[in-house]
Amino acid sequence: MEKAKRIPFKSILARAEKRKGGPSGLKKLLPAKPNAKALEKLGDDRILAEMTKRVFSAGFAWSVIESKWSGFEQAFLGFEPAKLAFQPDDFWHDLLSDTAIVRNGAKINSVRENAVFVQEIAKEHGSFGKFLAKWPSSDEIGLLDLLHKRGSRLGGNTGQMFLRFIGWDAFVTSQDVVACLRDAGLDIAAEVKSRGDLAKVQAQFNAWAEETGFPYAHLSRICAMSIGENHAPP
């Protein structure tokens, strides 16, 4: 594992607090702490649904996907992996003309492939949620690699956003998070894509988690809020 640089998190935290109205103001902007027990209980259909939402949202207006989501739920049979995995080719072909969803052939096919992926993991571990709950946040890059290799269109930022939205304790290498890391002295590219840079980011978050006891999702969000354009809270 890459060795982390000695970058104390307290200065980043202080800067984020100053930008967001003090400790109480910053706290209000943080997500709920990830809950491993809740993740264990999450149905495989909800796992596949979130995978699908992230895949279709990639490079597309998220608001459009959200507005059509009830159509997605109906078109993809409630995202039940067992139902989808055994649908004939005609079922998937017909989806290409279904105006209730976004008609992107490659992304539609990813749902078919990810239904099989979710089933395989569930068979190995009891459920996909149980599998995720047992995977340590100290090895997010290992989990991202697995999603990329065994899933469909779940590489890069899409995989990270899937983990974040599903409730797994993840960091996200967003533009602001990377800017924060670079500002703190971490030698990584402006866009984190290489295995080497991801290893450096993982090592740094591991060090900060050990230093602070904060969840990785909070460390990532605080990092993002400590730099860049300071948007007013909603």
HURAWO-V411436 format. One record per backbone hydrogen bond with DSSP energy under -0.5 kcal/mol. NH is the residue of the N-H (numbers start at 0). CO is the residue of the C=O. E is the energy in kcal/mol with one decimal. If there is no record, write none. Layout:
[[NH:CO:E] [NH:CO:E]]
This chain:
[[6:4:-1.8] [7:5:-0.6] [12:8:-2.7] [13:9:-2.4] [14:10:-1.8] [15:11:-2.1] [16:12:-2.5] [17:13:-2.1] [18:14:-1.8] [19:15:-1.5] [20:17:-0.6] [21:16:-3.5] [24:20:-0.8] [25:21:-2.5] [26:22:-2.3] [27:23:-1.6] [28:24:-0.6] [28:25:-1.2] [29:26:-1.2] [35:33:-0.6] [38:34:-2.0] [39:35:-2.1] [40:36:-1.2] [41:37:-0.5] [41:38:-0.9] [45:42:-0.6] [46:42:-1.6] [47:43:-2.4] [48:44:-2.0] [49:45:-2.1] [50:46:-2.3] [51:47:-2.4] [52:48:-2.4] [53:49:-2.3] [54:50:-2.5] [55:51:-2.7] [56:52:-1.6] [57:53:-1.3] [59:56:-2.3] [61:59:-0.5] [63:60:-0.9] [64:60:-1.4] [65:61:-2.5] [66:62:-2.2] [67:63:-1.4] [68:65:-1.1] [70:67:-1.0] [71:67:-1.6] [72:68:-2.6] [73:69:-1.8] [74:70:-2.8] [75:71:-2.6] [76:73:-1.4] [77:72:-3.4] [78:75:-2.2] [79:76:-1.2] [80:78:-0.8] [83:79:-2.3] [84:80:-2.7] [85:81:-0.7] [85:82:-0.6] [86:83:-1.5] [90:87:-0.8] [91:87:-1.1] [92:88:-2.3] [93:89:-2.4] [94:90:-1.0] [95:91:-0.5] [95:92:-1.2] [96:93:-1.6] [97:94:-1.4] [98:96:-0.8] [100:97:-1.3] [102:100:-0.6] [103:101:-1.8] [104:102:-0.6] [107:103:-2.7] [108:104:-2.4] [109:105:-1.3] [110:106:-1.0] [110:107:-0.7] [111:107:-1.0] [112:108:-2.1] [113:109:-2.9] [114:110:-1.9] [115:111:-1.3] [116:112:-2.0] [117:113:-2.9] [118:114:-1.9] [119:115:-2.4] [120:116:-2.3] [121:117:-2.5] [122:118:-2.4] [123:119:-1.6] [124:120:-2.1] [125:121:-2.2] [128:41:-0.5] [130:126:-1.8] [131:127:-2.4] [132:128:-2.5] [133:129:-1.3] [134:130:-0.7] [134:131:-1.0] [138:135:-1.8] [139:136:-1.2] [142:138:-1.5] [143:139:-2.9] [144:140:-1.7] [145:141:-1.7] [146:142:-2.5] [147:143:-2.2] [148:144:-2.3] [149:145:-2.9] [150:145:-0.6] [150:146:-1.6] [157:154:-1.0] [158:154:-0.8] [159:155:-1.5] [160:156:-2.7] [161:157:-2.2] [162:158:-2.1] [163:159:-2.3] [164:160:-2.9] [165:161:-2.2] [166:162:-0.8] [166:163:-0.7] [167:162:-2.1] [169:167:-1.6] [173:171:-1.9] [177:173:-2.6] [178:174:-2.0] [179:175:-2.4] [180:176:-2.3] [181:177:-2.6] [182:178:-2.5] [183:179:-1.8] [184:181:-1.2] [185:180:-2.5] [187:185:-1.6] [192:190:-0.9] [197:193:-2.3] [198:194:-2.3] [199:195:-1.7] [200:196:-2.4] [201:197:-2.8] [202:198:-2.3] [203:199:-2.1] [204:200:-2.5] [205:201:-2.5] [206:202:-2.1] [207:203:-2.4] [208:204:-2.5] [209:205:-2.0] [210:206:-2.2] [211:207:-2.7] [212:208:-2.3] [218:214:-2.3] [219:215:-2.6] [220:216:-1.9] [221:217:-3.0] [222:218:-2.3] [223:219:-2.1] [224:220:-2.0] [225:221:-0.7] [225:222:-1.0] [226:223:-1.0] [230:228:-1.3]]
